[in-house]
Structure formats: structure tokens, C-alpha cells
Amino acid sequence: MTTAPAKVSFATIWLDGCSGCHMSFLDIDHRLLDLAERIDLVHSPLVDHKDYPDHVDVCLIEGSVSNLDDLKKILKVRKHTSTLIALGDCAVHGNIPSMRNRFPVEKILRRAFEENAQVNAGQIPDDNVPALLQTVLPVHEVVPVDVHIPGCPPSADTIFAILSDVLDGKSPDVSSYTRFGK
Amino acid sequence: MRPSNASIKTFKINGRDLSGRSNETILQVARDNGIEIPTLCYLEGLTPVGACRMCMVEIEGSSKLHAACVTQVREGMVVRTDSERLRKYRRMVVELMFSEREHICAVCVSNGHCELQMLAEQLGITHIRYPRLEQKLSVDASHDRFIQDDNRCVLCGRCVRVCGEIESAHTWDIMGRGVSSRVITDLDQPWGDSETCTRCGKCVHVCPTGALIERGMSVAEMLKRRQFLPYLTIMREEDR
């Protein structure tokens, strides 16, 4: 019996983002089959797997670090991942989630759950939801990041091309594919 | 062209032997010869001020860098417009601009038409290494045709120059120092109340980012039209 070449263990995680980057990733369409030949998807919001594995070769991160749960996740992911890829403007520089940064968290919560609430006004959720950080941070301000892919969201072609480069062991020329806001 | 008593100088840019008039700048001669130097505050038709430091070049025999838009050519000078050192500083300048204010391209009216965004792309900037300052800046929507969003301003001063030099209204100015500088209308009064503003909109169209925009624009819709500037400049030359 011949053994197939070892696959790259691959994960994606979803922090504070709209899931548009994950949608764009799925938009790779039929090329997902080519990708599936080379990777083993071990952890992702797209699969039912609870704990982050002990070792992952490549992980895509969507979203910024906005609450305590994001913070816990990203620290764990960095510890157990060889190549960390910040996917999309939220992960890369905070993007839309970070537009709350110039207002204090308390004021934002009051705005959302008191001033603008139609029902149960004044009930600010603090049970079973992670506390918001005072400042929304891009991933690289919390842990070192190996590759940044700006874009909102980066196109499927961009994601596929850069992932292919990373899997081939090449360092991708990111700016030839995408930019902030693209 | 008006008669000029400028003499002809010969010099090297990126190893090429070139010549230019003594009243020309390194940037003008470089562009005339197809050598691209990145710029941001510079705009043909307005007085160059060397504010943004994007066009920095190396001149042999000088340890400091020189802004190509305000440095005149000299006989025998040897100029380099591209090196790892220059790219490093240009990237740093653009990243500092991004970190100084809230430049969020995805929701900006100038997305796809913004000179700051284009520079980041050209220089291969994929993330901003410096934490954002998170300055609390205002948006002035008091004018019935235009909006000023300080959060997207890079303080290039093009609006100040076009308003003073071309429209001769001098509605715009810069107040404050360093990172707390802001462009203001009149004596920091609401734009809509300005008695000097002629509503010509030149400032809006020379602005490189989404800081000065027309009302009613949504994401990526704000196209700037600058064709008027070379015509006005030529007409003025002929008038003299």
C-alpha cells in the first residue's frame, strides 16, 4: 500500500468580523477540491470541531480582536500554529469593528441596549457573553502574524493564489493581488 | 513659454544623463523623463511645499534625504530616486499617515480612488505597524454642497493652496501643530457659515483622500476631477 504525501493541517478561525472573508474563502468554488488534496481541515467554524488542535500548520484568521473570547482564542491559536495568516481588513487593521475605538465601551453598550432598545431597555448583557475590550485591535498588535491579506473581503482568487503560494513554501507578493478596502 | 534667464544644467538621475533648466526641480525633470517618484502633497499647478515627504530622494555627497518637489537641479548632481532606504522611509511615512487618523477604506467614499490607498498598494504595504492614535475628530457637514471629514485628512495642504492660489478666496488654512493640526475654514468656523467660500469645489477635487467630498456620496462613489487645474494654470501663464 502506498501512502499519500502528508497533508498540511489547516484551520480557520472567526473573531470579530462579518464572516464575509469565510464566504469569500468558500467562493474558491471547484478549486476547493484542489485545495482539499493538499490540506486537512482540522478546525473551523465551517466544521464541527470544538477545541483547537495541538498543532496546526496554517491558520486563516478572520476578524479583529474585540472581546476577551477573541483574545483567549488568538493567544491559543498562535501557540499551536506554525503559519498565521490575517485574512481581511478586520484582522489586518481593525476595519469597521475598530470604528468604535473612539468611544468608551460603557457608552456604546448604553447606546445599544438602553437608548436605542425597543424592548427590555437597560438590560446590558453580561452573562454568557464575553466582555468587550476597550480597544478593538488588529491581530498583529496581539500576536505575531506571518502573512497579511488586506481586502474587504479579499476576493476568492486572491485567497486561492496566496494560499497556494503559502502551501508551496513561497512568500506571496500580497500587494500584487489585493489592497485595503478591495 | 515665457522667456526665462534660467541656464541649462546637466546631472544624473538613476544613472541616466539628463538635463534641465536651473529653475526646474528634480521631480519635474524626473517626470519629464519618465522616472516616477511617488508624491502625495504635490499637485501640478499648485506651489510645491514638500510637506508629505513621499518624494524624498538621495543626492550623492549629502547624508540627508531631499524632497524632489522642492529641490532644484544643480550642475553635476547625482540623484537616486529608488533604493531600499528610500522605500523603507516611504512605507514608514504612509503607515504613519494611516495610524494618525481613521482611514478605513472599506467604508470610505473615496475607496478605489484614493491617493493614500494607492500609495499603500504601490509600496507593498499590507498592514500598519503602528497603533492608531484614535483621535476624536469632527465631521463638518454644515455646507449645503460639501462635507469635510477630518478623520480622513492627511494634512497635505492641497485645499489650502488651491483656494488661495487659484480661487484666491483663502477660505482654508491649517491650525495647530504636529499631529493636532487640522485644516479649517475661515477662523475655524463652520464651512457652511463661511463668508469667503465661493462654493467652487476646487478644494474637494484636489483633495487626495475622502477628507473633502461632495454631499450625497456613498462608498467608493467620490471621483475627483482635477482636469481644471492644468487649464487654469496655462490660462494664467498666458494672461501675464
Interface residues (C-beta under 8 A of the other chain):
Chain A: A86 D89 V92 H93 G94 N95 I96 S98 M99 N101 R102 T135 P138 H140 E141 V145 H148 I149 P150 C152 D173 V174 S175 R179 F180 G181 K182
Chain B: F98 E102 H103 I104 C105 A106 V107 C108 N111 G112 Q117 A120 E121 Q122 L123 G124 I125 T126 H127 I128 R129 P131 R132 E134 Q135 K136
